């Protein structure tokens, strides 16, 4: 029997297990999925926990709820991949052989990398919201906070869900306004990027929204260290920003297992053909989701669109056919902006977010680069779609390839 091995049972790995289960002959192929943890987290929901919109039970479910019947599931940490021998070594010495391997091990926050981040103020005046622990600790802190300088700082790019820091400051602005203490909270958005986002048209729209909400943006700030004693973040060029409360997007890196396997770049992301999703070094290894070094967002929508291309190419590889499907880097992200409104961006490797309507040209119902209530509802509905459709590998009425239909091609 031939072996298909999937490493990682997060969003991307679970989707692929579901898509492939019904496509492969069960008498010919055995599908095995390996993951260290038994709990599945709806990570986009962490953002809402500090503001009391979601609670812990809203973002966690057992991973076993989403695995298709008939696949082999192994809950174990992974020691390393020995790609030259088509083997994976688990902690404890167990060895798994494979004919084809899908790497879906994601990316993790690494707060210990930034000097001074995990110090005496960690989870006291400094919090992340990219972990369930950090989001819950910040929720508790917000209950009694009387105001001051709230600074959000992005440590380094890339990181999971590029719009989440924007959403955080927008939601914070609305949260403190509703509490009647907005005048007591100074909000600053600090980023190593040249503006609020990575692309000019979206940056212009989002910067105007920041200005409207009285949120200061500090661009081109490359975080070097955190001074716990004086409550300051300090850049490599020695610029300093004071804070009373710091929310941090820690450095993100791929799995240490990738480093131990000799398969990663300096950030532990696997060099991957950005079109075929095949490993640049090994023809029988494919990479999906945040584990890959693709030049696009590390977001669930990217994993979803990429899963359709990976599915086609993996089947082609198994049948010794050329890999004809091409991933265009399609990303689609709702941006919660507070007060029951949201924005939406849709882009790919070559086309930046543009204004227009989505998914139907001229009809929508969602507006691209528009701050509307219907976009907020899209964000709310997505949680149900995630649990019931996305993870189970079901089809959505949105093509994997980005379309220009409904978009207005403008330049600044």
C-alpha positions as CSV (number, residue, x, y, z in Angstrom):
1,X,0.0,0.0,0.0
2,X,1.2,3.5,-0.8
3,X,1.5,6.1,1.9
4,X,0.4,9.7,1.8
5,X,1.6,11.5,4.9
6,X,0.3,14.9,6.1
7,X,2.3,16.7,8.8
8,X,0.2,19.2,10.7
9,X,-3.5,19.1,11.4
10,X,-4.3,22.8,11.4
11,X,-6.4,24.6,8.8
12,X,-4.3,23.5,5.8
13,X,-3.6,20.0,6.8
14,X,-7.1,19.2,7.8
15,X,-8.5,20.6,4.5
16,X,-6.1,18.4,2.5
17,X,-7.0,15.3,4.5
18,X,-10.7,15.9,3.7
19,X,-10.2,16.7,0.1
20,X,-8.0,13.7,-0.6
21,X,-9.9,11.1,1.4
22,X,-12.6,10.6,-1.2
23,X,-10.3,11.1,-4.2
24,X,-7.8,8.3,-3.5
25,X,-8.4,4.6,-3.8
26,X,-8.4,3.4,-0.2
27,X,-7.1,0.0,-1.3
28,X,-4.1,1.7,-2.9
29,X,-3.4,4.6,-0.6
30,X,-3.3,5.1,3.1
31,X,-3.6,8.7,4.4
32,X,-1.9,9.5,7.7
33,X,-2.1,12.9,9.5
34,X,0.3,13.7,12.3
35,X,0.0,16.5,14.8
36,X,1.2,17.1,18.4
37,X,-2.0,18.7,19.7
38,X,-5.5,17.5,19.9
39,X,-7.2,20.9,20.1
40,X,-8.1,22.9,17.0
41,X,-8.0,26.7,17.4
42,X,-10.0,29.1,15.3
43,X,-7.1,31.6,15.3
44,X,-9.0,34.5,13.7
45,X,-11.2,34.5,16.8
46,X,-8.3,35.3,19.1
47,X,-8.5,38.9,18.0
48,X,-12.0,39.2,19.4
49,X,-11.3,37.7,22.9
50,X,-9.7,40.8,24.5
51,X,-12.8,42.9,23.7
52,X,-15.2,40.3,25.1
53,X,-16.7,39.6,21.7
54,X,-15.6,35.9,21.8
55,X,-14.8,33.7,24.7
56,X,-12.5,30.7,24.8
57,X,-15.3,28.2,24.0
58,X,-16.0,30.1,20.7
59,X,-12.5,29.3,19.3
60,X,-11.7,25.8,20.3
61,X,-12.9,22.3,19.2
62,X,-11.4,18.8,19.1
63,X,-9.3,18.2,16.0
64,X,-10.9,14.8,15.7
65,X,-14.2,16.4,14.9
66,X,-12.9,17.4,11.5
67,X,-10.9,14.3,10.3
68,X,-12.6,12.1,7.7
69,X,-13.4,8.6,8.7
70,X,-10.9,6.0,7.4
71,X,-7.6,8.0,7.8
72,X,-4.9,7.2,10.3
73,X,-4.4,9.9,12.9
74,X,-1.3,10.1,15.0
75,X,-1.0,12.6,17.9
76,X,2.7,13.1,18.3
77,X,5.4,15.7,18.1
78,X,7.6,15.3,15.0
79,X,11.4,15.1,15.4
80,X,12.5,15.5,11.8
81,X,12.0,14.6,8.1
82,X,14.6,12.6,6.3
83,X,13.6,13.6,2.8
84,X,16.3,11.6,1.0
85,X,14.9,8.4,2.5
86,X,11.2,9.3,2.4
87,X,11.0,9.0,6.2
88,X,9.6,11.0,9.1
89,X,10.8,10.4,12.6
90,X,8.4,11.1,15.5
91,X,9.4,11.9,19.1
92,X,10.0,8.6,20.8
93,X,11.6,7.0,17.9
94,X,8.6,5.9,15.8
95,X,9.3,6.1,12.0
96,X,6.8,6.7,9.2
97,X,7.5,6.1,5.6
98,X,5.8,8.0,2.8
99,X,5.5,8.0,-1.0
100,X,4.2,11.6,-0.9
101,X,4.4,14.1,1.9
102,X,2.4,17.3,2.5
103,X,4.0,19.7,4.9
104,X,1.4,21.8,6.7
105,X,3.2,22.6,10.0
106,X,2.3,26.3,10.0
107,X,4.1,29.1,11.7
108,X,4.5,29.9,15.4
109,X,5.1,33.0,17.4
110,X,8.6,33.2,18.9
111,X,8.5,36.0,21.5
112,X,11.8,34.9,23.0
113,X,13.6,36.1,20.0
114,X,13.0,39.8,20.7
115,X,15.3,41.1,23.4
116,X,13.3,42.1,26.5
117,X,9.9,40.9,25.3
118,X,9.6,38.0,27.7
119,X,10.6,40.1,30.8
120,X,9.0,41.3,33.9
121,X,6.1,43.0,32.1
122,X,5.1,40.0,30.0
123,X,1.4,39.4,30.5
124,X,1.4,42.4,32.9
125,X,1.8,45.4,30.6
126,X,2.9,43.5,27.5
127,X,0.6,41.1,25.7
128,X,0.2,39.2,22.4
129,X,-3.2,38.3,21.0
130,X,-1.8,35.6,18.6
131,X,-2.1,32.9,21.3
132,X,-5.1,31.9,23.4
133,X,-3.2,32.6,26.6
134,X,-2.3,36.1,25.5
135,X,-5.7,36.9,24.3
136,X,-7.4,35.8,27.5
137,X,-4.8,37.6,29.7
138,X,-5.4,40.8,27.7
139,X,-9.2,40.4,28.1
140,X,-8.7,40.3,31.8
141,X,-6.3,43.3,31.8
142,X,-8.8,45.4,29.8
143,X,-11.5,45.0,32.4
144,X,-9.7,47.3,34.9
145,X,-7.4,49.4,32.7
146,X,-7.9,53.1,33.2
147,X,-6.2,54.2,30.1
148,X,-2.8,55.6,28.9
149,X,-0.6,54.9,25.9
150,X,-1.7,51.8,24.0
151,X,1.0,50.8,21.5
152,X,0.6,48.0,19.0
153,X,3.9,46.9,17.5
154,X,4.6,44.5,14.7
155,X,8.0,42.9,15.4
156,X,8.8,41.6,12.0
157,X,7.3,40.4,8.7
158,X,6.0,38.0,7.7
159,X,3.4,37.1,10.3
160,X,0.1,35.3,10.5
161,X,-3.0,37.2,9.2
162,X,-1.5,40.5,8.1
163,X,-4.7,42.5,8.7
164,X,-5.1,41.3,12.4
165,X,-3.0,44.2,13.9
166,X,-5.1,46.7,11.9
167,X,-8.3,45.0,13.2
168,X,-6.9,45.1,16.8
169,X,-6.4,48.9,16.8
170,X,-9.8,49.5,15.1
171,X,-11.6,47.3,17.6
172,X,-9.7,48.9,20.5
173,X,-10.7,52.4,19.4
174,X,-14.4,51.3,19.3
175,X,-14.1,49.4,22.6
176,X,-12.8,52.3,24.5
177,X,-15.2,54.7,22.9
178,X,-18.1,52.6,24.0
179,X,-16.7,52.5,27.5
180,X,-16.6,56.3,27.5
181,X,-12.9,56.5,27.9
182,X,-11.5,57.0,24.4
183,X,-10.1,60.4,25.4
184,X,-8.0,58.6,28.0
185,X,-6.4,56.2,25.5
186,X,-3.7,57.2,23.0
187,X,-3.5,54.5,20.3
188,X,-0.3,54.1,18.2
189,X,0.2,51.5,15.4
190,X,3.9,50.7,14.9
191,X,5.0,48.8,11.9
192,X,8.2,47.9,10.0
193,X,6.3,48.4,6.8
194,X,6.2,51.7,5.0
195,X,2.5,52.3,5.9
196,X,-0.6,50.7,7.3
197,X,-0.5,47.9,4.7
198,X,1.9,46.5,2.1
199,X,0.2,47.9,-1.0
200,X,-0.3,51.6,-2.0
201,X,-4.1,51.6,-2.7
202,X,-5.0,49.7,0.4
203,X,-2.6,51.6,2.5
204,X,-4.2,54.9,1.4
205,X,-7.7,53.7,2.3
206,X,-6.6,52.2,5.6
207,X,-4.4,55.2,6.5
208,X,-7.4,57.5,6.0
209,X,-9.4,55.3,8.3
210,X,-6.6,55.4,10.9
211,X,-6.6,59.2,10.7
212,X,-10.4,59.4,11.1
213,X,-10.2,57.3,14.2
214,X,-7.3,59.3,15.6
215,X,-4.9,56.3,15.5
216,X,-1.2,57.3,15.0
217,X,0.8,55.3,12.5
218,X,4.6,55.0,12.9
219,X,6.1,53.3,9.8
220,X,9.5,51.9,9.1
221,X,10.1,51.0,12.8
222,X,12.3,47.9,13.1
223,X,12.0,46.6,16.7
224,X,15.3,45.8,18.3
225,X,14.5,45.6,22.0
226,X,12.0,46.4,24.8
227,X,13.0,48.4,27.8
228,X,10.9,46.9,30.6
229,X,12.1,49.4,33.2
230,X,11.2,52.5,31.3
231,X,8.3,51.0,29.3
232,X,9.7,51.7,25.9
233,X,10.1,49.9,22.6
234,X,13.4,50.8,20.8
235,X,14.2,50.3,17.1
236,X,17.5,49.4,15.5
237,X,18.1,53.1,14.7
238,X,17.5,53.9,18.4
239,X,14.1,55.5,18.0
240,X,12.0,55.1,21.2
241,X,8.3,54.9,21.7
242,X,6.8,54.9,25.3
243,X,3.9,52.7,26.3
244,X,1.7,52.0,29.2
245,X,0.2,49.0,27.5
246,X,2.0,47.2,24.7
247,X,0.3,44.7,22.4
248,X,2.9,42.9,20.3
249,X,2.9,40.8,17.2
250,X,5.9,38.6,18.0
251,X,8.3,37.3,15.5
252,X,6.8,34.4,13.5
253,X,8.8,31.4,12.4
254,X,8.2,28.0,10.9
255,X,8.5,24.8,12.9
256,X,11.8,23.9,14.5
257,X,11.3,20.5,13.0
258,X,11.8,22.0,9.6
259,X,15.1,23.4,10.7
260,X,16.1,20.0,12.2
261,X,15.3,18.5,8.8
262,X,17.4,20.9,6.8
263,X,14.4,21.8,4.7
264,X,13.9,25.5,5.7
265,X,15.2,29.0,5.0
266,X,16.5,31.2,7.8
267,X,12.9,31.6,9.1
268,X,12.2,27.9,9.0
269,X,9.8,28.2,6.0
270,X,10.1,25.6,3.3
271,X,11.3,26.9,-0.1
272,X,8.3,26.1,-2.3
273,X,7.4,26.7,-5.9
274,X,4.9,29.5,-5.6
275,X,2.8,28.2,-8.5
276,X,2.8,24.4,-8.2
277,X,3.2,24.3,-4.3
278,X,5.9,21.6,-4.8
279,X,9.0,21.6,-2.7
280,X,11.8,23.2,-4.7
281,X,14.1,20.4,-3.7
282,X,12.0,17.2,-3.5
283,X,9.4,16.2,-6.1
284,X,7.3,14.1,-3.7
285,X,7.0,16.8,-1.1
286,X,4.3,19.5,-1.3
287,X,3.9,22.4,1.0
288,X,0.7,24.3,2.0
289,X,-0.3,27.1,4.3
290,X,2.0,29.1,6.6
291,X,4.8,26.5,6.4
292,X,5.7,27.6,2.8
293,X,7.8,30.6,1.9
294,X,5.2,31.9,-0.6
295,X,5.3,35.7,-1.3
296,X,1.7,36.1,-0.1
297,X,-0.3,36.5,3.1
298,X,0.0,33.8,5.8
299,X,-3.8,33.5,6.1
300,X,-6.6,30.9,6.1
301,X,-8.0,32.2,2.8
302,X,-4.6,31.6,1.1
303,X,-4.5,28.0,2.4
304,X,-8.0,27.5,1.2
305,X,-7.3,28.7,-2.4
306,X,-4.0,26.9,-2.5
307,X,-5.6,23.7,-1.4
308,X,-7.4,23.4,-4.7
309,X,-4.2,23.8,-6.6
310,X,-2.3,21.4,-4.4
311,X,-5.0,18.8,-4.8
312,X,-4.9,18.9,-8.6
313,X,-1.1,18.9,-8.7
314,X,-0.7,16.1,-6.1
315,X,-3.1,13.9,-8.1
316,X,-1.2,14.7,-11.2
317,X,2.1,13.8,-9.6
318,X,0.7,10.5,-8.3
319,X,-0.4,9.7,-11.9
320,X,2.9,10.8,-13.4
321,X,1.3,13.7,-15.2
322,X,2.7,17.2,-15.5
323,X,1.8,19.7,-12.8
324,X,-0.6,22.0,-14.7
325,X,-2.5,23.8,-11.9
326,X,-1.0,27.2,-11.0
327,X,-1.6,29.1,-7.7
328,X,-1.8,32.8,-8.3
329,X,-1.3,33.8,-4.6
330,X,-5.0,34.6,-4.1
331,X,-5.8,36.1,-0.7
332,X,-9.2,37.4,0.5
333,X,-9.4,39.1,3.9
334,X,-12.2,40.8,5.8
335,X,-11.0,43.6,8.0
336,X,-13.0,44.3,11.1
337,X,-13.1,48.1,11.6
338,X,-15.3,48.5,14.7
339,X,-18.8,49.8,15.2
340,X,-20.3,46.9,13.3
341,X,-18.5,47.7,10.1
342,X,-15.7,46.1,8.1
343,X,-13.6,46.3,5.0
344,X,-12.6,43.7,2.4
345,X,-9.5,43.1,0.3
346,X,-8.9,40.7,-2.5
347,X,-5.5,40.3,-4.2
348,X,-2.8,38.0,-5.5
349,X,0.8,37.8,-6.4
350,X,0.6,40.5,-9.1
351,X,-2.5,42.5,-8.3
352,X,-2.8,44.6,-5.2
353,X,-6.1,45.2,-3.3
354,X,-8.4,47.3,-5.5
355,X,-11.8,48.9,-4.9
356,X,-14.9,47.3,-6.4
357,X,-17.5,44.7,-5.6
358,X,-17.2,41.1,-4.5
359,X,-17.9,38.3,-5.5
360,X,-20.4,39.5,-8.1
361,X,-19.3,42.4,-10.4
362,X,-21.5,45.4,-9.8
363,X,-23.7,43.5,-7.3
364,X,-21.4,42.4,-4.5
365,X,-22.9,42.2,-1.9
366,X,-19.5,43.0,-0.4
367,X,-17.5,46.1,-1.1
368,X,-13.8,46.0,-1.8
369,X,-11.8,48.7,0.2
370,X,-15.1,50.0,1.5
371,X,-16.0,50.4,5.2
372,X,-19.6,48.9,5.4
373,X,-21.9,46.9,7.6
374,X,-22.3,44.1,5.1
375,X,-18.5,43.5,5.2
376,X,-18.7,43.1,9.0
377,X,-21.4,40.5,8.5
378,X,-19.1,38.6,6.1
379,X,-16.5,38.5,8.9
380,X,-19.0,37.2,11.4
381,X,-20.4,34.5,9.0
382,X,-16.9,33.3,8.2
383,X,-16.6,31.6,11.6
384,X,-19.5,29.3,10.8
385,X,-18.1,28.7,7.3
386,X,-14.7,27.9,8.8
387,X,-16.0,25.2,11.1
388,X,-18.6,23.7,8.8
389,X,-17.3,24.1,5.3
390,X,-13.6,25.2,5.0
391,X,-12.0,22.6,7.4
392,X,-14.1,19.8,5.9
393,X,-12.7,20.5,2.4
394,X,-16.1,21.4,0.9
395,X,-16.4,23.6,-2.1
396,X,-17.1,27.4,-1.7
397,X,-18.6,29.5,-4.5
398,X,-15.4,31.4,-4.9
399,X,-12.8,30.5,-7.5
400,X,-9.2,29.7,-6.4
401,X,-7.9,32.1,-9.0
402,X,-8.4,35.8,-8.3
403,X,-10.6,37.6,-10.9
404,X,-10.5,41.2,-12.0
405,X,-14.3,41.2,-12.5
406,X,-15.8,43.8,-10.3
407,X,-12.5,45.5,-9.6
408,X,-11.6,49.1,-10.5
409,X,-8.0,49.2,-11.8
410,X,-6.6,52.4,-10.4
411,X,-3.2,53.8,-9.7
412,X,-1.9,56.4,-7.2
